[in-house]
Amino acid sequence: MAYQISTALAIYFVIWWIALFLTLPFGVRSQHEDGVGAPGTDPGAPILARMGRKLIWTTIISAIVFAIGMAAYHAGYLSIERLSKLMGMPF
C-alpha cells in the first residue's frame, strides 16, 4: 500500500512540475511591453509575476490530469501490457 501511495505522489509531482512550466508564461507582461522599468534592469523582466495565482492554477491543472490518468489506469487503458503493445515492444 505504501508503495502505491509513494508512486502516485511521485507521478503527481512530475505532472505538477510540468504543469508549472506550462503555466509560467501566461499573464506575464515585461517592462519593455509596458514601457516602465527601473534603470539598470532587464527590459524582459516581468512587472508582476503573480506566482500565487500560477501555483493555484498549476495545482488545479495537475489534479485534473492526474485524475484522468488514474481513471484511465483503473479502467485498464494504461497498463504495461497495453502500452508495450501500442509501442510494438514485446512484453
MODELLER restraints for C-alpha pairs under 7 A, 6 or more apart:
rsr = mdl.restraints
at = mdl.atoms
rsr.add(forms.Gaussian(group=physical.xy_distance, feature=features.Distance(at['CA:12:A'], at['CA:66:A']), mean=6.27, stdev=0.5))
rsr.add(forms.Gaussian(group=physical.xy_distance, feature=features.Distance(at['CA:15:A'], at['CA:62:A']), mean=5.70, stdev=0.5))
rsr.add(forms.Gaussian(group=physical.xy_distance, feature=features.Distance(at['CA:16:A'], at['CA:58:A']), mean=6.35, stdev=0.5))
rsr.add(forms.Gaussian(group=physical.xy_distance, feature=features.Distance(at['CA:16:A'], at['CA:59:A']), mean=6.46, stdev=0.5))
rsr.add(forms.Gaussian(group=physical.xy_distance, feature=features.Distance(at['CA:16:A'], at['CA:62:A']), mean=5.03, stdev=0.5))
rsr.add(forms.Gaussian(group=physical.xy_distance, feature=features.Distance(at['CA:19:A'], at['CA:58:A']), mean=5.47, stdev=0.5))
rsr.add(forms.Gaussian(group=physical.xy_distance, feature=features.Distance(at['CA:19:A'], at['CA:61:A']), mean=6.77, stdev=0.5))
rsr.add(forms.Gaussian(group=physical.xy_distance, feature=features.Distance(at['CA:19:A'], at['CA:62:A']), mean=6.14, stdev=0.5))
rsr.add(forms.Gaussian(group=physical.xy_distance, feature=features.Distance(at['CA:20:A'], at['CA:58:A']), mean=5.28, stdev=0.5))
rsr.add(forms.Gaussian(group=physical.xy_distance, feature=features.Distance(at['CA:23:A'], at['CA:54:A']), mean=6.32, stdev=0.5))
rsr.add(forms.Gaussian(group=physical.xy_distance, feature=features.Distance(at['CA:23:A'], at['CA:58:A']), mean=6.61, stdev=0.5))
rsr.add(forms.Gaussian(group=physical.xy_distance, feature=features.Distance(at['CA:24:A'], at['CA:54:A']), mean=6.73, stdev=0.5))
rsr.add(forms.Gaussian(group=physical.xy_distance, feature=features.Distance(at['CA:28:A'], at['CA:46:A']), mean=6.13, stdev=0.5))
rsr.add(forms.Gaussian(group=physical.xy_distance, feature=features.Distance(at['CA:28:A'], at['CA:48:A']), mean=6.86, stdev=0.5))
rsr.add(forms.Gaussian(group=physical.xy_distance, feature=features.Distance(at['CA:28:A'], at['CA:49:A']), mean=5.97, stdev=0.5))
rsr.add(forms.Gaussian(group=physical.xy_distance, feature=features.Distance(at['CA:29:A'], at['CA:46:A']), mean=5.58, stdev=0.5))
rsr.add(forms.Gaussian(group=physical.xy_distance, feature=features.Distance(at['CA:29:A'], at['CA:47:A']), mean=6.05, stdev=0.5))
rsr.add(forms.Gaussian(group=physical.xy_distance, feature=features.Distance(at['CA:30:A'], at['CA:43:A']), mean=6.68, stdev=0.5))
rsr.add(forms.Gaussian(group=physical.xy_distance, feature=features.Distance(at['CA:30:A'], at['CA:44:A']), mean=5.09, stdev=0.5))
rsr.add(forms.Gaussian(group=physical.xy_distance, feature=features.Distance(at['CA:30:A'], at['CA:45:A']), mean=5.38, stdev=0.5))
rsr.add(forms.Gaussian(group=physical.xy_distance, feature=features.Distance(at['CA:30:A'], at['CA:46:A']), mean=4.29, stdev=0.5))
rsr.add(forms.Gaussian(group=physical.xy_distance, feature=features.Distance(at['CA:30:A'], at['CA:47:A']), mean=5.67, stdev=0.5))
rsr.add(forms.Gaussian(group=physical.xy_distance, feature=features.Distance(at['CA:31:A'], at['CA:37:A']), mean=5.35, stdev=0.5))
rsr.add(forms.Gaussian(group=physical.xy_distance, feature=features.Distance(at['CA:31:A'], at['CA:43:A']), mean=5.17, stdev=0.5))
rsr.add(forms.Gaussian(group=physical.xy_distance, feature=features.Distance(at['CA:31:A'], at['CA:44:A']), mean=6.03, stdev=0.5))
rsr.add(forms.Gaussian(group=physical.xy_distance, feature=features.Distance(at['CA:31:A'], at['CA:45:A']), mean=5.99, stdev=0.5))
rsr.add(forms.Gaussian(group=physical.xy_distance, feature=features.Distance(at['CA:31:A'], at['CA:46:A']), mean=6.04, stdev=0.5))
rsr.add(forms.Gaussian(group=physical.xy_distance, feature=features.Distance(at['CA:31:A'], at['CA:47:A']), mean=5.76, stdev=0.5))
rsr.add(forms.Gaussian(group=physical.xy_distance, feature=features.Distance(at['CA:32:A'], at['CA:43:A']), mean=4.88, stdev=0.5))
rsr.add(forms.Gaussian(group=physical.xy_distance, feature=features.Distance(at['CA:32:A'], at['CA:44:A']), mean=6.16, stdev=0.5))
rsr.add(forms.Gaussian(group=physical.xy_distance, feature=features.Distance(at['CA:72:A'], at['CA:78:A']), mean=5.89, stdev=0.5))
rsr.add(forms.Gaussian(group=physical.xy_distance, feature=features.Distance(at['CA:73:A'], at['CA:79:A']), mean=6.58, stdev=0.5))
rsr.add(forms.Gaussian(group=physical.xy_distance, feature=features.Distance(at['CA:81:A'], at['CA:91:A']), mean=6.38, stdev=0.5))
rsr.add(forms.Gaussian(group=physical.xy_distance, feature=features.Distance(at['CA:84:A'], at['CA:90:A']), mean=6.56, stdev=0.5))
rsr.add(forms.Gaussian(group=physical.xy_distance, feature=features.Distance(at['CA:84:A'], at['CA:91:A']), mean=6.31, stdev=0.5))
